[in-house]
Amino acid sequence: MPRALLSVTDKTGLSAFAAGLAEVGYELISTGGTLKHLQDAGLPAIGIEQVTGFPEMLDGRVKTLHPKVHGGLLGRTDLPEHAAAMAEHGIEPIDLVCVNLYRFEETAAKGLPEAETVEQIDIGGPSMLRSAAKNYERVAVVTSVDQYDGVLAKLKAGGLSTGDRRDLAAAAFATTASYDAAIAGWFADLPASEDTSEATAADKEPSPFPNRFAPLFLKRGDLPYGENPHQPAAFYTDSSPGPESLAAAEQLHGKGLSYNNLLDLDAARALIREFDAPACAVLKHTNPCGCAEHEDAVAAFERAYAGDPVSAFGSIIAVNRRVNRELAEAICATAGFVESLLAPGFDEDALALLTSKPVWKKNVRLMSLPGLLEPAEIMTDLRRVSGGLLAQHRDEAAVDPSMWECKTERQPTEAERADLIFAQRVVKHLKSNAICYVNDRQLVGAGAGQMSRLDSAKIAAEKAGDRAQGGACGSDAFFPFRDGVDAVAATGVTAIVQPGGSKRDDESVAAANEHGVAMLFTGRRHFRH
């Protein structure tokens, strides 16, 4: 009689799976709560102690760590020496293992005391999975409720093939790898222990990044293609994505998301989170081409879209207020072809209107993210380079005007200060070198991704035209020469916000004074490569 060892935390569907195994002739062995669950269901399961001859001990830390378990999993019955050793020590083969692990990640996410979290580090479970997976030519290893029906169907149809067991083994090793990665990440985030060595102060400076980095992501699904049609692509999510993250968004309508859609949506999500007042952002290729805030959400949308309606074709739109009927009507009346619309939610009548618009009826992706404006923990951005990985904290620091210094003879007016704050919030989301012009909290011109800041200023001026008159300019980094300030002032802008820090800051300040422009230094650069 083949034997199956079942020990699971998630007992969803377990009784039906175990009953199916018993039906095709498996003897059921189990542990702890899993055993009780099976016996309560009337299934003829026996306890692990009847196999090992030892009781569960050390508060359940030791249950399956025994030669009669791992010998039963690892033994190759096709090898005479293995068969002889198993017979000598009374080890019977175990032919199937069904294990899902302690809920470590859920426990760690709750921020419970360290000792309590440590108890959720599964030892026996991963050990059994690895033993069974290593011996996949004989042993089947089941790690997910999603596998139950498929495994049972094949067992009832004549059995699992070697290829089937190999696929199950691959899933098992992926499970233990991701589980260990989560544990390693938790340990890396623990406060540093006291260092009693005679290291220098510099040596003691804590790093926010571990020496060994094992990121954990779960595959959400394959994408139609990557940035271009010849590039395969997939979407992976954090194991526990935050409610404000793109991974938490729900698609309510439209065709499937593409790689570029997801990049644009995340950029739109990051920008719209900058604003407390009703606001709208319009993005193309991750760069804002329109943005506005206003006390009225409809006005915010209309002003954002009017910022650059030509570039808005095929754009991503994000709003930081729930879409009601009035806002939906304004969007339908104004916006042409749009790739996606992101909002904290949609009223039913608004959703019905948006999905009935002819040009949007099948294609436009409506994305609901209720947690859009919720606080977020510090996120780590990862970017691959050949042979390695770059990691940094995401640039999500809030704009703090209280830290700014006015360097010019003229101070900004209250209206100019409001525009400068708005400009700073927008420019940090444009690709470097970045310049933006705003007027009355409306983005009227943006220059991004240029090799020269002067070129960015000129492109933004061309976009803005006369609308820059009396407005404000934001720069993501300092002006290396005064020619940039001269170019900005030529548009009629009356206030500039920039980080400062150039060797020629004095020349830029002098240029601003000559033009009667107020200029503030933030002390913080916002490069976006």
C-alpha positions as CSV (number, residue, x, y, z in Angstrom):
1,M,0.0,0.0,0.0
2,P,1.5,3.4,-0.9
3,R,1.7,5.9,1.9
4,A,1.0,9.7,1.9
5,L,2.2,12.0,4.6
6,L,0.0,15.1,5.1
7,S,0.9,18.1,7.3
8,V,-0.6,21.4,6.4
9,T,-1.3,24.8,7.9
10,D,-4.0,25.7,5.3
11,K,-6.6,23.0,5.5
12,T,-8.8,24.3,2.6
13,G,-9.9,21.3,0.6
14,L,-7.8,18.9,2.6
15,S,-10.5,16.4,3.6
16,A,-11.6,15.9,-0.1
17,F,-8.0,15.5,-1.2
18,A,-7.2,13.0,1.6
19,A,-10.4,11.1,0.9
20,G,-9.4,10.9,-2.8
21,L,-6.0,9.5,-1.8
22,A,-7.6,6.9,0.4
23,E,-9.9,6.0,-2.4
24,V,-7.0,5.1,-4.7
25,G,-5.3,3.1,-2.0
26,Y,-3.0,5.4,0.0
27,E,-2.4,4.9,3.7
28,L,-2.7,8.4,5.4
29,I,-0.1,9.6,7.9
30,S,-0.5,12.9,9.5
31,T,0.6,15.3,12.3
32,G,-0.9,17.5,15.0
33,G,-3.9,19.6,13.9
34,T,-3.9,18.0,10.4
35,L,-4.4,14.6,12.0
36,K,-7.3,15.8,14.1
37,H,-8.8,17.5,11.0
38,L,-8.7,14.2,9.1
39,Q,-9.9,12.1,11.9
40,D,-12.8,14.5,12.5
41,A,-13.7,14.0,8.9
42,G,-13.9,10.3,9.4
43,L,-10.7,9.4,7.5
44,P,-8.5,6.6,8.6
45,A,-5.3,8.6,9.3
46,I,-2.6,7.5,11.7
47,G,-0.3,9.8,13.7
48,I,3.3,10.4,12.8
49,E,4.4,9.0,16.2
50,Q,3.2,5.6,15.1
51,V,5.7,5.8,12.2
52,T,8.7,7.2,14.1
53,G,8.1,5.6,17.5
54,F,8.7,9.1,19.1
55,P,6.1,11.6,20.3
56,E,5.9,15.1,19.1
57,M,8.2,17.2,21.4
58,L,9.7,20.6,22.2
59,D,6.3,22.3,21.8
60,G,5.9,20.8,18.4
61,R,9.3,21.9,17.1
62,V,10.2,18.3,16.5
63,K,7.6,16.1,14.8
64,T,8.9,14.8,11.5
65,L,12.7,15.3,11.8
66,H,13.3,11.5,12.0
67,P,15.1,8.9,9.9
68,K,11.8,6.9,9.4
69,V,10.4,10.0,7.8
70,H,13.3,11.3,5.8
71,G,14.6,7.8,5.0
72,G,11.1,7.0,3.7
73,L,11.2,10.0,1.5
74,L,14.9,9.9,0.3
75,G,15.3,6.2,0.0
76,R,15.7,4.9,-3.6
77,T,13.9,1.6,-3.6
78,D,15.4,0.8,-7.0
79,L,18.9,0.7,-5.5
80,P,19.6,-2.6,-3.6
81,E,21.8,-0.9,-1.0
82,H,19.1,1.6,-0.2
83,A,16.4,-1.1,0.0
84,A,18.6,-3.2,2.3
85,A,19.3,-0.2,4.6
86,M,15.6,0.6,4.8
87,A,14.7,-3.0,5.6
88,E,17.4,-3.2,8.2
89,H,16.2,-0.1,10.0
90,G,12.5,-0.7,9.5
91,I,12.0,2.3,7.2
92,E,9.0,2.1,4.9
93,P,8.7,4.2,1.8
94,I,6.6,7.3,1.8
95,D,5.3,7.9,-1.7
96,L,3.5,11.3,-1.5
97,V,4.0,14.3,0.7
98,C,1.4,17.1,1.1
99,V,2.8,20.1,3.0
100,N,2.0,23.8,3.2
101,L,4.1,25.8,5.6
102,Y,3.6,27.9,8.7
103,R,2.2,31.4,7.9
104,F,5.5,33.1,8.6
105,E,4.9,36.0,6.2
106,E,1.5,36.8,7.6
107,T,2.9,36.7,11.2
108,A,5.9,38.9,10.3
109,A,3.6,41.4,8.6
110,K,1.7,41.9,11.9
111,G,4.8,43.2,13.6
112,L,4.5,40.8,16.5
113,P,7.3,40.3,19.1
114,E,10.4,38.7,17.7
115,A,10.1,35.5,19.8
116,E,6.5,35.0,18.6
117,T,7.5,35.5,15.0
118,V,10.4,33.1,15.3
119,E,8.0,30.3,16.3
120,Q,6.4,30.6,12.9
121,I,9.6,29.6,11.1
122,D,8.7,26.2,9.8
123,I,11.6,23.7,9.9
124,G,10.0,20.2,9.5
125,G,7.8,21.3,6.6
126,P,10.6,22.7,4.3
127,S,12.8,19.7,5.2
128,M,10.1,17.2,4.1
129,L,9.4,19.2,0.9
130,R,13.1,19.2,0.0
131,S,13.6,15.5,0.7
132,A,10.5,14.6,-1.3
133,A,11.4,16.9,-4.2
134,K,15.0,15.6,-4.4
135,N,13.6,12.0,-4.8
136,Y,11.0,13.1,-7.4
137,E,11.5,10.0,-9.5
138,R,9.6,8.1,-6.8
139,V,7.9,10.6,-4.5
140,A,5.2,13.1,-5.4
141,V,5.3,16.4,-3.4
142,V,2.2,18.6,-3.2
143,T,2.6,22.2,-1.9
144,S,-0.6,24.0,-2.9
145,V,-4.3,23.6,-2.6
146,D,-4.4,24.5,-6.3
147,Q,-2.6,21.2,-7.1
148,Y,-5.1,18.9,-5.3
149,D,-7.6,18.3,-8.1
150,G,-4.9,17.8,-10.8
151,V,-2.9,15.3,-8.7
152,L,-6.0,13.3,-7.8
153,A,-7.2,13.2,-11.4
154,K,-3.9,11.8,-12.6
155,L,-3.7,9.2,-9.7
156,K,-7.2,8.0,-10.5
157,A,-6.3,7.9,-14.2
158,G,-3.4,5.6,-13.7
159,G,-0.7,7.5,-11.8
160,L,1.7,10.5,-12.0
161,S,4.4,10.4,-14.6
162,T,8.0,11.2,-13.8
163,G,7.5,14.5,-15.6
164,D,4.5,15.2,-13.4
165,R,6.5,14.5,-10.3
166,R,9.4,16.7,-11.7
167,D,7.0,19.6,-12.1
168,L,5.7,19.2,-8.6
169,A,9.3,19.1,-7.3
170,A,10.1,22.3,-9.1
171,A,7.1,24.0,-7.5
172,A,8.3,22.6,-4.1
173,F,11.8,24.1,-4.4
174,A,10.3,27.4,-5.5
175,T,8.1,27.3,-2.4
176,T,11.0,26.7,0.0
177,A,13.2,29.2,-1.8
178,S,10.6,32.0,-1.5
179,Y,9.8,31.0,2.1
180,D,13.5,31.2,3.1
181,A,13.8,34.5,1.2
182,A,10.9,35.9,3.3
183,I,12.6,34.8,6.5
184,A,16.0,36.2,5.4
185,G,14.3,39.5,4.6
186,W,12.7,39.6,8.1
187,F,16.0,39.0,9.8
188,A,17.6,41.7,7.7
189,D,15.1,44.2,8.9
190,L,15.6,43.5,12.6
191,P,17.4,46.2,14.6
192,A,21.2,45.7,14.5
193,S,22.6,44.0,17.6
194,E,25.0,45.8,19.9
195,D,28.5,45.9,18.5
196,T,31.1,45.6,21.2
197,S,34.1,45.4,18.9
198,E,36.5,48.4,18.6
199,A,35.3,49.2,15.1
200,T,35.4,52.8,13.9
201,A,32.3,55.0,13.9
202,A,32.2,54.7,10.1
203,D,32.2,50.9,10.4
204,K,29.3,51.0,12.8
205,E,27.2,53.2,10.5
206,P,24.1,50.9,9.9
207,S,23.2,50.1,6.3
208,P,19.5,49.8,5.3
209,F,20.5,47.0,2.9
210,P,21.6,43.5,3.9
211,N,24.9,41.9,2.7
212,R,22.9,39.1,1.1
213,F,19.7,40.0,-0.6
214,A,17.0,37.5,-1.5
215,P,14.0,39.4,-2.9
216,L,10.7,37.5,-2.9
217,F,8.1,38.0,-5.7
218,L,5.2,35.9,-6.8
219,K,4.2,35.7,-10.4
220,R,0.8,37.4,-11.1
221,G,0.9,36.3,-14.7
222,D,2.5,36.6,-18.1
223,L,2.1,39.8,-20.1
224,P,1.4,40.0,-23.9
225,Y,5.0,41.3,-24.4
226,G,7.5,43.6,-22.8
227,E,8.5,47.1,-23.9
228,N,8.5,45.8,-27.5
229,P,6.6,42.9,-29.1
230,H,9.8,40.8,-29.4
231,Q,10.4,40.8,-25.6
232,P,8.6,38.2,-23.4
233,A,7.4,39.7,-20.1
234,A,5.6,38.8,-16.9
235,F,4.3,40.7,-13.8
236,Y,5.5,39.7,-10.3
237,T,4.2,41.1,-7.1
238,D,5.5,41.4,-3.6
239,S,4.3,38.5,-1.3
240,S,2.4,41.0,0.8
241,P,1.8,44.1,-1.4
242,G,0.6,47.3,0.5
243,P,-2.9,48.6,-0.1
244,E,-1.5,51.7,-1.8
245,S,0.6,49.7,-4.2
246,L,-0.2,49.1,-7.9
247,A,-0.4,45.3,-7.1
248,A,-3.4,46.0,-5.0
249,A,-5.3,47.7,-7.9
250,E,-8.4,45.9,-9.3
251,Q,-9.1,46.1,-13.0
252,L,-12.8,46.7,-13.5
253,H,-12.9,47.0,-17.3
254,G,-10.8,46.8,-20.5
255,K,-8.4,44.6,-22.2
256,G,-5.4,43.0,-20.5
257,L,-2.6,45.2,-19.0
258,S,0.7,45.4,-20.9
259,Y,4.2,45.9,-19.5
260,N,4.2,49.5,-20.6
261,N,0.7,50.1,-19.1
262,L,1.9,48.8,-15.7
263,L,5.0,51.1,-15.8
264,D,2.8,54.1,-16.7
265,L,0.2,53.2,-14.1
266,D,2.8,53.0,-11.4
267,A,4.3,56.4,-12.4
268,A,0.8,57.9,-12.4
269,R,0.1,56.4,-9.0
270,A,3.3,57.8,-7.5
271,L,2.6,61.3,-8.8
272,I,-1.1,61.6,-7.8
273,R,-0.2,60.6,-4.3
274,E,1.7,63.9,-4.0
275,F,-1.6,65.9,-3.7
276,D,-4.1,66.3,-0.9
277,A,-6.5,68.6,-2.8
278,P,-8.4,67.1,-5.7
279,A,-5.9,66.5,-8.5
280,C,-5.5,64.8,-11.8
281,A,-2.3,63.6,-13.6
282,V,-2.0,62.7,-17.3
283,L,1.1,60.7,-18.2
284,K,2.9,59.4,-21.3
285,H,5.8,57.0,-21.2
286,T,6.0,57.6,-17.4
287,N,6.3,61.4,-17.7
288,P,3.6,63.8,-16.7
289,C,2.3,65.8,-19.7
290,G,-0.6,67.2,-17.8
291,C,-1.3,67.8,-14.1
292,A,-3.5,70.1,-12.0
293,E,-5.0,70.4,-8.6
294,H,-8.2,72.3,-7.8
295,E,-10.8,72.4,-5.1
296,D,-13.2,70.8,-7.6
297,A,-12.2,67.4,-9.1
298,V,-13.8,68.1,-12.5
299,A,-11.9,71.3,-12.8
300,A,-8.7,69.5,-11.8
301,F,-9.2,67.0,-14.6
302,E,-10.1,69.6,-17.3
303,R,-7.1,71.7,-16.4
304,A,-4.8,68.7,-16.3
305,Y,-5.9,67.4,-19.7
306,A,-5.7,70.9,-21.2
307,G,-2.0,71.1,-20.2
308,D,-0.9,69.2,-23.3
309,P,-3.9,67.6,-25.1
310,V,-1.8,66.5,-28.0
311,S,0.5,64.4,-25.8
312,A,-2.5,63.2,-23.9
313,F,-3.5,60.9,-26.8
314,G,-2.9,57.3,-25.6
315,S,-2.1,58.5,-22.1
316,I,-2.7,57.2,-18.6
317,I,-5.0,59.3,-16.4
318,A,-5.0,59.2,-12.6
319,V,-7.3,61.1,-10.2
320,N,-7.1,61.1,-6.4
321,R,-10.8,61.2,-5.9
322,R,-13.6,58.6,-6.5
323,V,-15.0,59.0,-10.0
324,N,-18.6,60.1,-9.8
325,R,-21.1,60.7,-12.6
326,E,-20.1,64.4,-13.0
327,L,-16.4,63.6,-13.3
328,A,-17.1,60.7,-15.7
329,E,-19.2,63.0,-18.0
330,A,-16.3,65.5,-18.1
331,I,-13.8,62.7,-18.9
332,C,-16.0,61.3,-21.7
333,A,-16.6,64.8,-23.1
334,T,-12.9,65.7,-23.2
335,A,-10.6,62.7,-23.4
336,G,-10.0,60.9,-26.6
337,F,-8.1,57.7,-26.8
338,V,-6.8,56.8,-23.3
339,E,-4.9,53.6,-22.3
340,S,-6.1,53.6,-18.7
341,L,-7.8,55.5,-15.9
342,L,-6.7,55.0,-12.3
343,A,-8.8,56.2,-9.3
344,P,-9.6,55.2,-5.7
345,G,-13.0,54.0,-7.0
346,F,-15.9,54.4,-9.4
347,D,-19.5,55.1,-8.7
348,E,-21.8,52.6,-10.5
349,D,-23.4,55.2,-12.8
350,A,-19.9,56.6,-13.6
351,L,-18.6,53.1,-14.4
352,A,-21.6,52.5,-16.7
353,L,-21.0,55.8,-18.5
354,L,-17.3,55.2,-19.0
355,T,-17.7,51.7,-20.3
356,S,-20.4,52.8,-22.8
357,K,-18.2,55.4,-24.4
358,P,-17.6,54.0,-28.0
359,V,-13.9,54.6,-28.1
360,W,-13.5,53.1,-24.6
361,K,-16.1,50.3,-24.8
362,K,-13.7,47.4,-25.2
363,N,-10.2,48.7,-24.6
364,V,-9.8,51.3,-21.9
365,R,-8.6,49.8,-18.6
366,L,-10.4,51.1,-15.6
367,M,-8.3,50.6,-12.5
368,S,-9.7,50.9,-9.0
369,L,-7.2,51.4,-6.1
370,P,-9.1,52.1,-2.9
371,G,-5.9,52.5,-0.9
372,L,-4.4,54.9,-3.3
373,L,-3.8,57.6,-0.7
374,E,-2.9,55.4,2.2
375,P,0.5,55.8,3.9
376,A,3.2,53.6,2.5
377,E,6.2,52.0,4.1
378,I,9.6,52.8,2.6
379,M,9.9,50.9,-0.7
380,T,13.0,49.5,-2.2
381,D,13.4,50.1,-5.9
382,L,15.3,47.3,-7.7
383,R,16.9,47.6,-11.1
384,R,19.0,45.0,-12.9
385,V,22.3,45.8,-14.5
386,S,24.4,43.3,-16.3
387,G,25.8,40.9,-13.7
388,G,24.1,42.5,-10.8
389,L,21.3,44.5,-9.1
390,L,20.9,48.0,-7.9
391,A,18.8,48.8,-4.9
392,Q,17.7,52.1,-3.5
393,H,14.9,53.6,-1.4
394,R,12.2,55.0,-3.6
395,D,12.1,58.8,-3.8
396,E,8.8,59.2,-1.9
397,A,9.9,61.9,0.5
398,A,7.2,64.5,0.9
399,V,7.8,68.0,-0.4
400,D,8.6,70.1,2.6
401,P,8.6,73.9,1.8
402,S,9.5,74.7,5.4
403,M,13.1,73.6,4.6
404,W,13.4,75.9,1.5
405,E,15.5,79.0,1.4
406,C,14.9,82.1,-0.7
407,K,18.2,83.1,-2.3
408,T,17.1,86.2,-4.2
409,E,16.3,89.8,-3.4
410,R,12.6,89.3,-4.2
411,Q,10.5,86.9,-2.1
412,P,7.8,84.9,-3.8
413,T,4.2,85.9,-3.4
414,E,1.7,83.5,-1.8
415,A,0.3,82.6,-5.2
416,E,3.9,82.0,-6.5
417,R,4.7,79.9,-3.5
418,A,1.7,77.7,-4.1
419,D,2.9,77.2,-7.7
420,L,6.4,76.5,-6.6
421,I,5.2,73.7,-4.3
422,F,3.1,72.3,-7.1
423,A,6.0,72.5,-9.5
424,Q,8.3,70.7,-7.1
425,R,5.8,67.9,-6.7
426,V,5.5,67.5,-10.4
427,V,9.2,67.9,-11.5
428,K,10.4,65.1,-9.2
429,H,8.3,62.7,-11.4
430,L,9.8,63.8,-14.7
431,K,12.8,62.1,-16.2
432,S,16.1,63.9,-15.8
433,N,17.1,66.5,-16.9
434,A,13.7,67.9,-15.9
435,I,12.1,71.3,-16.1
436,C,8.5,72.1,-15.7
437,Y,6.4,75.3,-15.9
438,V,3.2,75.7,-13.9
439,N,0.6,78.4,-13.6
440,D,-2.1,78.5,-11.0
441,R,-1.4,74.9,-10.0
442,Q,-1.6,73.7,-13.6
443,L,1.3,72.0,-15.5
444,V,1.6,74.0,-18.7
445,G,4.9,72.8,-20.0
446,A,7.4,70.0,-19.3
447,G,10.8,69.1,-20.6
448,A,12.2,65.8,-19.7
449,G,15.0,63.3,-20.4
450,Q,17.3,65.6,-22.2
451,M,21.1,65.6,-22.0
452,S,21.1,69.3,-21.3
453,R,19.0,71.2,-18.7
454,L,18.9,74.1,-21.1
455,D,17.3,71.9,-23.8
456,S,14.7,70.8,-21.3
457,A,13.9,74.4,-20.4
458,K,13.5,75.2,-24.1
459,I,11.2,72.2,-24.7
460,A,9.1,73.1,-21.7
461,A,8.8,76.7,-22.9
462,E,7.7,75.6,-26.3
463,K,4.9,73.5,-24.7
464,A,3.9,76.3,-22.4
465,G,3.9,79.2,-24.8
466,D,2.3,82.3,-23.3
467,R,0.8,80.3,-20.4
468,A,4.2,80.4,-18.6
469,Q,3.7,84.2,-18.1
470,G,3.6,85.0,-14.3
471,G,4.0,81.3,-13.5
472,A,6.6,79.2,-11.7
473,C,9.4,76.9,-12.8
474,G,10.6,73.7,-11.1
475,S,14.0,72.0,-11.8
476,D,14.8,68.5,-10.5
477,A,18.5,69.5,-10.1
478,F,20.7,72.6,-10.0
479,F,21.4,74.9,-12.9
480,P,25.0,74.4,-13.8
481,F,25.2,77.7,-15.6
482,R,23.2,80.9,-15.5
483,D,22.0,80.3,-19.1
484,G,19.3,78.0,-17.8
485,V,17.9,80.7,-15.5
486,D,18.1,83.2,-18.4
487,A,16.1,80.8,-20.6
488,V,13.5,80.2,-17.9
489,A,13.1,83.9,-17.2
490,A,12.6,84.6,-20.9
491,T,9.3,82.7,-20.7
492,G,7.8,85.3,-18.3
493,V,8.1,82.9,-15.3
494,T,8.4,84.9,-12.1
495,A,9.6,82.3,-9.6
496,I,11.9,79.3,-9.7
497,V,12.4,76.4,-7.3
498,Q,15.6,74.2,-7.6
499,P,17.8,72.2,-5.3
500,G,20.9,74.4,-5.5
501,G,24.4,73.0,-4.9
502,S,26.2,74.1,-8.1
503,K,29.6,75.8,-8.0
504,R,28.0,78.6,-9.9
505,D,24.9,79.1,-7.8
506,D,25.9,82.7,-7.2
507,E,25.7,83.3,-11.0
508,S,22.3,81.7,-11.2
509,V,21.1,83.9,-8.2
510,A,22.5,87.0,-9.9
511,A,20.7,86.1,-13.1
512,A,17.4,85.7,-11.2
513,N,17.9,89.0,-9.5
514,E,18.6,90.7,-12.8
515,H,15.3,89.4,-14.1
516,G,13.3,90.2,-11.0
517,V,12.6,86.5,-10.4
518,A,12.3,84.9,-7.0
519,M,14.3,81.8,-6.6
520,L,14.1,79.2,-3.8
521,F,16.6,76.4,-3.0
522,T,15.2,73.1,-1.6
523,G,18.5,71.4,-0.8
524,R,17.2,68.2,-2.2
525,R,17.8,66.8,-5.7
526,H,15.3,64.6,-7.5
527,F,17.1,62.9,-10.4
528,R,15.1,60.2,-12.1
529,H,17.2,58.2,-14.6
